[in-house]
Amino acid sequence: MEASALTSSAVTSVAKVVRVASGSAVVLPLVVAMAAVPMVLSAMGFTAAGIASSSIAAKMMSTAAIANGGGVASGSLVATLQSLGATGLSGLTKFILGSIGSAIAAGIARFY
């Protein structure tokens, strides 16, 4: 019962944030940024087929493996980016990040 109340409260809070930051001048750049995440990860070498050779991702993986004694630790930055590169961002993650980014942009826009 507590989980659903928490979820309901979180959804209500996010909805308020979205209403505050719904100006197209604020939301449009954030939508473009969210769409760019998969392209940027792919360009870095984090692909659905794995880490591309001779890429930034390969260099990051090599450094992480050396630092961890031969393997990349689960939950590390490299592992997380590879997971995102392979599967992309979930709809909920896009919604949450977009809402937070919109709120921050709206807050900044108030000063200008």
C-alpha positions in Angstrom: 0.0 0.0 0.0 2.9 2.4 0.8 4.5 1.8 -2.6 1.4 2.8 -4.5 1.0 5.9 -2.4 4.7 6.8 -3.0 4.3 6.2 -6.7 1.1 8.3 -6.9 2.9 11.1 -5.0 5.9 10.9 -7.4 3.6 10.9 -10.5 1.7 14.0 -9.1 5.0 15.8 -8.4 6.4 15.0 -11.9 3.1 16.2 -13.4 3.4 19.5 -11.6 7.0 19.9 -12.9 5.9 19.1 -16.4 3.1 21.8 -16.2 5.6 24.4 -14.9 8.1 23.6 -17.6 5.8 23.1 -20.6 6.9 26.1 -22.6 8.1 24.9 -26.0 11.3 26.9 -25.7 12.3 24.8 -22.7 11.0 21.4 -23.7 12.1 21.2 -27.3 15.9 21.2 -26.6 15.4 18.6 -23.9 13.5 16.3 -26.3 16.2 16.7 -28.8 18.8 15.9 -26.2 16.9 12.7 -25.1 16.8 11.6 -28.7 20.5 12.2 -29.1 21.5 9.9 -26.2 21.5 6.6 -28.3 23.3 8.3 -31.2 26.0 9.7 -28.9 26.5 6.3 -27.2 26.8 4.6 -30.6 29.3 7.2 -31.8 31.4 6.5 -28.6 31.4 2.8 -29.4 28.7 1.5 -27.1 26.6 -0.5 -29.6 23.9 -3.1 -29.5 26.5 -5.7 -30.8 29.0 -4.8 -28.0 31.8 -2.4 -27.6 33.3 -1.3 -31.0 37.0 -1.9 -31.4 39.3 1.2 -31.5 36.6 3.4 -30.0 36.4 5.6 -27.0 34.3 2.9 -25.4 37.1 0.3 -26.0 39.6 2.7 -24.4 37.3 3.2 -21.4 36.8 -0.6 -21.1 40.5 -1.2 -21.2 41.2 1.3 -18.5 38.4 0.0 -16.3 39.6 -3.6 -16.8 43.2 -2.7 -15.9 42.1 -0.8 -12.8 39.9 -3.8 -11.7 42.5 -6.5 -12.2 41.3 -7.8 -15.6 37.5 -7.4 -15.6 35.0 -4.6 -15.8 33.0 -4.3 -12.6 29.2 -4.6 -12.9 27.5 -1.3 -12.2 30.6 0.7 -13.3 30.3 3.6 -15.7 31.5 1.4 -18.6 29.0 -1.4 -17.8 26.2 1.1 -17.4 26.9 2.9 -20.7 27.2 -0.4 -22.5 23.8 -1.5 -21.1 22.3 1.8 -22.3 24.0 1.4 -25.7 22.7 -2.1 -26.1 19.1 -1.5 -24.9 18.6 2.3 -25.0 16.8 4.3 -22.4 13.4 3.0 -21.2 10.3 5.1 -21.6 10.1 5.8 -17.8 13.8 6.9 -17.7 13.2 9.3 -20.6 10.2 10.7 -18.8 12.0 11.2 -15.5 15.1 12.7 -17.0 13.1 14.9 -19.3 11.0 16.1 -16.4 14.0 16.9 -14.3 15.8 18.6 -17.1 12.7 20.6 -17.9 12.4 21.7 -14.3 16.0 22.8 -14.2 15.7 24.7 -17.5 12.5 26.4 -16.4 14.2 27.4 -13.2 17.2 28.9 -15.1 14.8 30.6 -17.6 13.1 32.5 -14.8 16.3 34.5 -14.3 16.5 35.6 -17.9 
